[in-house]
Amino acid sequence: MQADVRELTVFLEIARHLNFRRAAGALGVTPSALSHSLRGLEEKLGLRLVHRTTRSVALTAAGERLAERLRPAFRDIDDALDDLNTFREAPVGKLRISAARVAIRLSLLPVLGPFLEAHPGIEVEVVDGAAFVDIVKEGFDAGVRFHERVAADMVAIPLGPPLRSAIVATPAYFAKHPPPKTPRDLAAHDCIQFRFTHGSRYAWELERDGKALEVETRGSLTLSDQVEILEAALAGLGLAYVFESQVESLLRQRRLVRVLEDWCPSYAGFFLYYPSRRHLPPVLKAFVDFVRART
């Protein structure tokens, strides 16, 4: 007996999430129904595809092989269905985007509002992903990252204006600590640290008059999210290296004070990236065309 498409869809969703509850939620079914479908597939194939315990879910070697073969096949099916949108006056469907939380706030949300207004038939799902993900493997249409962190085989286009960094802290913090006048003075301050998901800590990038520095700061607090770093700075926990556009209103309200402004460089902002294809799915093409028209 051969497996049907629904069973294979259930298996791929389990393989993507490695969590029965989240996979069931994505498909709109109960975890028990999901488990029953997987068990039926395994019985038909005569192979165990998933190791599952009360604490973890992992693919077996057979499950890994099946998932690798099914993903491109299902992408081809999705593309074939998307191609039918060419017969509509306007594209219809779902667009899935992976982006870090700060990128969502600063660059993606300002674009999505007018895009969704212009394309009422499109539904956008944005997943907050600080870690770098394989957007093709994870079933995303596109992602948002800095250009230097986009894989070479992807197409990348600017999403929003250039960004500039800012070093800030509260007036109360500076009442206890003299504001730094030079990058060297940062050594005497409690600097809120940013740690990448792959483990390394970010060295603050400073530049003035063509002289670039990477400053290894110290601090008693380390976080892995730019939004949380800003919240920590507002709580008076130290100096924060953030994006200028995050703090413009807070500086005007004098809730934060900026230092070393002449050492804070500007650089290209976030980029929308997506797989290089001859024919983009109509929903993704509509978004790419919309972004290009704004830049």
N, C-alpha and C positions, 0 to 999 in steps of 0.2 A: 504494500500500500504506500502511495506517495504522499509526501507532506503537502498541505495546501498553503496558499499564500498567507493566510491569516496566521497560521502557526509559525511560519517563517518570520512574519512581521513581529510577532510576540517575542520570538527568540532574539531578533536583532535589537529590540528595545531593551531586553534584559541585558544583552551584551554591552549596550551603550551605557546603561546606568549602573550595572552590577548591583542592583538594589531592586527587590521585587515591588516594594511600596511605590518608589518613584516611577518605575516602569509602568506599573498598573495605572498610576495617576496620569501619565502621559498618554495612555491608550484609552482612558476612561472606563476601566474595568476594575474589578476587585483583585487583590493579590491572590486570593484562592483560585479565581478563574484563570489568572495568569499561570499559576503553578500547574493547574490541571492541563492547560494547553501545552505547556512545555513538556510535561510528563507524557502526553499523547504523542508529541513529536519524537521524543527520545525512544518511545516504544516502537514507533513506526520505523525509525532508523536503526534500531537495535544498538544504539550508542548513547553513552552519557555525555551530554553537552555542557552541563553546568554542575560544578561542585557547590552545594549549598548547605550551610549549617545555620544555627541560630544566630551566629555572629557575622558571617561573611558569605559572599557570593563570588565565585570565580569561574572562568571558562576552563574547560578541559582542553587538552591538545586538539581533540576533534572539534570542540566548540570554537576554538580560535581559528582553525582552518575554515570551518563553515562560515564564520562571520566575515573573514577576509574575502571569501569568494562571493558572498551575498551582497556586501555593501556596494560594490560597483554595479552589480546587476540591478539593485533596487534604485540606485541613483539614475540609471538609464531609464527605468520605468517612470520615476518622478519627472525626468526631463521630457519623456514622451508625452506625459499628461500635461506638463507645463506648456509644451508646444501647441496644445489645443487653444491656449490663450490667444494665439495669433489670429484665431477666427472671431475673437471678441473685439468690441470697440475699445475696451480697457482691460488691462491684466487683472486677474483674480487669483487669490491664493495666499499662502503664508510665506513670510520671509523670516528666517532665523539668523540672528546675529550674535556673535560672542564678543564681549568687550569688558574691560576692567571698569569698575564702578566710576572712577574719576573720568574716564573717557566717555562713559554714558552721560554723565552730568554736563561736562564741558563741551563736548563736540557732537554727540549723537542726538540727544533729546532736542536741541534747537533745530535740527534738520527734520526729525521725525514728525513734529507737529504739522508743518506745512505739507510734508510729503503725504501723510495720511489724509489730510484734508483734500489734497489733489487726487488721491487714489483711494476712494472709499471701499473698493473691492479687495484691497490688500490688508492682510492682518500681519503685524510685525511682532515677533517674539524676541526679546533681547535677554540674553543670559549673562549674568554677572560672572565673569571668569577672569580672576586675577592671574591664574596660571596660564601659561602658553598651551593652547590646545591645537590638535590637528583638526582644523575645521571640517575637512572633508570626511575624516574618519568619524567625527562626532556628529555629523549630520547638519552642520551649519552651512548656510549659503554664503556668509561673509563674516569677517571679523574686523575689529578696530584695534590698531596698535600703532606705536611709533614706527616710522619707516624702516629704521635700521634693524628692527626686530621682526620684520616680515620676511618669510621664506622667499628665496630667489625665484621659485617657480610660481609665485603668485603675482597677480596684477594689483598694484596699489595706487590709489588716487587720494589727493588731499581731502580731508574732511574738516572743514572749518579753517579759521585763520591761524597764523603762527602763534606760538605760545611764548611766554617769558616766565622765568622763575622768580620767586620772591622769598626772602628770609624774614620771618616775622616772629613776634612773641607779644605777650600782653604787656600793658603798661605796668601792671603789678610785678611781673617778672623783672622788667628793667629797673624798677625801683630798688630791687635787691642786687642786680647785677649790672655793671656798667655796659652800655651797648658796645658791641665790637666795632672798631674803626677800620680794621684790616682783616683779611682772611686768617692771618695768624692768631688774631684775638679769639677766634672760635674755639681754640683749645681750652680756654678758660670757662666755656659755657656748657650747659647741659643741652645737647642737641638731640632732638627726637629722631631716632634712627628708622630708616626704611629698609626692610629685608625683602629681597625678591623671593618668589616661591621656590626657586631652585636653590636657595640657601645663602647666597652672597649678600652682603650689605652694600647699599648704594653710597658711593663717595660723592659729596656735593661738588657739582660742576660750576666753576666760577670763571669769569673772563672779563678782562678790561684792557683796552688799548692793544688788542691782539695777543695778550698774554693769557693763556688758559691754564687753569689749575684744577686738580681733583683733590679735594680736601677730605681726608679721613677724619671725620668728627667723632666725638665720644658723647655718650649719653646713657642715662639710666633706664630709658624706655625705648623699646624697639617694636615697631608695628609693620604690617605688610599691606596697608591700605592707605592711600593718600587722603581719603576723606576722614579716616580715623586720626591720622596725624594732625590734620587741621583741628579736629575736635580736641585733641590732647593739648595743642597749643593754646586754644581758647580756655582750657582748664588751667592754664598757667604752668604746664609741666615742662616747658623749655622752649628753645628755638625750633622752628619748623621750616623746612625747605619745601615750598609748595608752588603751585602755579599762581601767577599774578591774578588771573581771572577768577580764581577761587576766593580771593581776599579783598577785591576792590571795594565792595560795600562795607566790609568789616574795617578797612582802613579809614574810610570816610566817617564811619561811626566811632572811630578811635577805640574800638575794642581790641585792635591789634596795632602794633607799631612795626614799621619796616626798617631794616638795617641793610648795609652793604648793597644798596640799590645799584650803585655804579658797577658792581661786580656781577650782577645777575644778567646772564645773556638771554637773547631771544633765539628761538630755533623753530624748525618746522613742527607743526602740530601733529595731531593724530591723523592716521590714514585709514581709509576703508580699503580692505583687501579681499580678494576672492580668487578662486581657481581660474587659471587661464584656460578658456574654452573658446572654440570657434563660434558657437552659438550659446549665448547666455540664456538661462531660463527667463521667460518674459517678466516675472515679478522682480527678479534680481536686476534685469536690464533696466526696468523702470526706475529702480532706486539709483542705480549707477548713473543713468542719464540725468536724474534729478540732482544728484550731488555734483556732477560735472557742470551742470548749468549754473550752479551757485558759486563756483570757484573761478 
